[in-house]
Amino acid sequence: MLQGKRQVTTHLEVIIRDTLSFDSRFNSCSFNFVPRNCNRVANILAKYTISLETPITWLQDFPSWVHREASLDFSLMQQ
């Protein structure tokens, strides 16, 4: 949808439009399809943030569990 190869559904139209407007702010930007089974870390982070009662900010490195999950997703993509 971001690359204009599929029709945008109504409920995603605002998200797609916002994403494309952010895209124009960078010198270079590309979008790639990532299968759901290789994007577990996004789901885990989303669920984690929903469970928080106050906002958090990571100023240094991400916690080790985030690195582990991202590494697992990356290794799945390489298969």
HELIX and SHEET records of a PDB file:
HELIX    1   1 THR A   10  ASP A   23  1                                  14    
HELIX    2   2 ARG A   36  CYS A   38  5                                   3    
HELIX    3   3 ARG A   40  SER A   51  1                                  12    
HELIX    4   4 SER A   64  GLN A   78  1                                  15    
END                                                                             
